[in-house]
Amino acid sequence: MSEPKISISKSQDFKQVYVSGATIGHTPYDFHIQFFRDSFEPNEEVFTGKKPPKVTREFVFEVVMSPNQAKALALLLMKHVEDYERKFGKIPTPQTPPTHPPSGYLV
């Protein structure tokens, strides 16, 4: 049996969004990946060390997918990370994210 021919196009409402992180939760039926963007407004008190910076975390969008597609995405992402590191060098390991999931999610 031959492979199906796949036609590729972008949706009219396609957009590219920069995010600074993601949180992931799952149920027995699907995975939820919520992408967010962190920002802070520096002021003199922050620069002089009188106050810690106030970080604003804005959740931008959420992707919901089946467990099968989540695993396929994880494998594809690791393949691309390995390819990137072969070309450009090792990516430093980020700080460990908070371990508490959003309410109602399993970990």
Secondary structure, DSSP 8 states (H G I E B T S, - for coil): -----------TT------SEEEEEE-SS-EEEEEEEEEE---HHHHTTSS---EEEEEEEEEEE-HHHHHHHHHHHHHHHHHHHHHH----------S---TT-B-
